[in-house]
Amino acid sequence: MMVTCILSPLDEDEEDSVSIEDVADAELDEVVKLVKQGYRITKYDWDHRSIDIVNATEAIAQ
């Protein structure tokens, strides 16, 4: 059986970006916040599995 949602997503709906099974994670929330503000994760960030928050915040401000 295939289920297809015919309703458009609600603006700013928390459930759109979080699954019910997800466990709260403050670090992940911080990354999501940075990306929503316009930060583009770099290859270096990905390879090292970390983001320098100070540098990311400065990059967003530019």
C-alpha positions as CSV (number, residue, x, y, z in Angstrom):
1,M,0.0,0.0,0.0
2,M,1.3,3.5,-0.9
3,V,0.2,6.5,1.1
4,T,0.4,10.0,-0.5
5,C,-0.3,13.2,1.3
6,I,-2.5,15.5,-0.7
7,L,-2.3,18.4,1.7
8,S,0.3,21.1,1.4
9,P,2.7,21.5,4.4
10,L,1.9,24.2,6.9
11,D,4.4,27.1,7.2
12,E,6.7,26.8,10.2
13,D,5.2,23.4,11.2
14,E,7.6,21.7,13.6
15,E,6.4,18.3,12.6
16,D,7.6,18.9,9.0
17,S,11.2,18.7,10.0
18,V,11.0,16.2,12.9
19,S,9.9,12.6,12.9
20,I,7.9,11.3,15.8
21,E,10.6,8.7,16.4
22,D,13.3,11.4,16.7
23,V,15.0,11.9,20.0
24,A,15.7,15.5,21.0
25,D,19.3,16.5,20.2
26,A,20.5,20.0,21.0
27,E,23.5,19.7,18.7
28,L,21.4,18.7,15.7
29,D,19.0,21.5,16.5
30,E,21.9,24.0,16.4
31,V,23.0,22.6,13.0
32,V,19.4,22.9,11.6
33,K,19.2,26.4,13.0
34,L,22.4,27.4,11.2
35,V,21.3,25.9,7.9
36,K,17.9,27.6,8.1
37,Q,19.8,30.9,8.7
38,G,21.7,30.3,5.4
39,Y,24.9,28.5,6.5
40,R,26.1,26.1,3.8
41,I,27.8,23.0,5.3
42,T,31.3,22.6,3.8
43,K,33.1,19.5,2.7
44,Y,35.5,20.1,5.7
45,D,32.5,20.2,8.1
46,W,31.1,17.0,6.6
47,D,34.4,15.2,6.6
48,H,35.2,16.2,10.2
49,R,31.6,15.8,11.4
50,S,31.7,19.1,13.2
51,I,31.0,22.8,12.6
52,D,32.9,25.7,14.1
53,I,29.9,27.6,15.4
54,V,31.8,30.9,15.6
55,N,33.0,30.7,12.0
56,A,29.5,29.5,10.8
57,T,27.8,32.5,12.6
58,E,30.3,34.9,11.0
59,A,29.8,33.3,7.5
60,I,26.0,33.8,7.9
61,A,26.5,37.5,8.8
62,Q,28.5,38.2,5.7
